[in-house]
Amino acid sequence: MDSKESGIGFKLFYTAFIIAGFAFLAYFVRELPTDRWRDILLFLILIIIADSVQISLPKGGASIYASSPIDLAGIVLFGPAVMAVIEAVATLVTEGLFQRRPLIKVLFNIPLLVMTVGISGIVYRSFGSLTSIDSPLFLIPLFTAGIVYYLFNTWSVSLIISLTSKRNPVTVWRQNYMWNFFHILAFFPVAAVIALLYSKAGVWTIALFIIPLFLARYSFQLYLDMRETHINTIAALTSAIDASDPFTHGHSFRVSRYALRIAREMGQSSKEMEKLEYAALLHDIGKISVQNDILLKVGPLTDDEWKALRAHPDIGADIVEQLKFLKEAGNVIRSHHERPDGTGYPRGLTEDKIPMAAHILQVVDAFDAMTSDRPYRKALPIERVIEELETYNGTQFHRRVTEILLDLYRKGEFPLIVEADATTEIYNSLAEHVQL
């Protein structure tokens, strides 16, 4: 985030958040027990170790930490005050000393974690006698505290992002954090086991969790490496498409940018946007099978040439569906020339039978085709393109998608794209938006 470009709303929220967080910290320091220094030191070291093996996600500069189950276990064993102070010190050490993060980020993350742990700990403590670890009923307040932990943390960051990007916070949360909900569900049993073993079998049991934490980190890193391989594969395939038709160089990249802009306005989830982006980048891969004298022909096509050209959605879908991670994108590619009124190809589907991602792709594909030079004509004036979209809105083009595009354009939020290096832009874009 760039504070120089942020509005007054962001600055007020950011400042108030930091003040509130340090006020919480001062309150918790006063409640810190004086007879549990061994436990405090032990959990502090464990959290520093867990945070030192964080994994940076390829979007938004966020990271995944392994310390969440330790926080929840500590809340069960020692209460909110101890764990809030431990998180404050651990964040200062890992982010301030080890990672050398900018002071402005450290000053935000300390209050964020203090309030995340503190408020979820207060919720846990509010269950009174149910929090006794001698009864399995303590899982109820632990589950509730875990939900509060997850919601407070992710919504705090979502509000910051929405204030800096001027986007709906619900959309920001859905696209960036909702997918992570099932990860926090996996933390509950881990936190419960840590608390039970530490309480019943002794301090030494804490050592049993260090190796699993590193193994979990290693497994997730392998997953991220696999995703990067996917990104490289798509970038290479897209480059091959551009190389096969110099008149449409950069077309796939522009269509993907336009499609994501529409999808973001529609509030689609990160997973839906990932599928759309894959399909948009590869929607013309089937044209590899079409001869260049057809693709580059200046005059009208013959019936046989039209037949060959109209086969490219099916051929493209058949190609990408051979890769498991592109299987869902294949159906979108197969339908990206279908029209709401049933006059499209290859199957002549009508509106309700066409995937929404294919509707988006069809509209922005036509928009880019009309605003770009082609072998048989120069780019149309933007006023003419808008007129075409308005004329065929609801027949050739999906009504809602078209109206969103037109509305964004009239507000100046849908500019024509001129890319410098499509291949590099494609790689950077996928690395930023890919769903984990």
Buried (B, 14 or more C-beta within 10 A) or exposed (E): BEEEEBEEEBEEBBEEBBEEBBEBBEBBEEEBEEEBEEBBEBBBBBBBBBBBBBBEBBBBEBEBBBBBBBBBBBBBBBBBBBBBBBBBBBBEBBBBEEBEBEEEBBBBBBBBBBBBBBBBBBBBBEBEEBBEBEEEBBBBBBBBBBBBBBBBBBBBBBBBBBBBEEBBBEBBBBBBBBBBEEEBEEBBEBBBBBBBBBBEEEEEBBEEBEEEBBEBBEEBEEEBEEBBEBBEBBBEBBBEBBEBBEEBBBBBBBBBBBBBBBBBBBEBBBBBBBBBBBBBBBBBBBBBBBEEEBBBBEEEBEEEBEEBBBBBBBBBBBBBBEBEBBEBBBBBBBBBBBBBBBEBBBBEBEBEEBBBBBBBBBBBBBBBBBBBEBEEEEBBEEEEBBEBBEEBBBBBBBEBBBBBBBEBBEEEEBEBBEBEEBBEBBBEBBBEBBBB
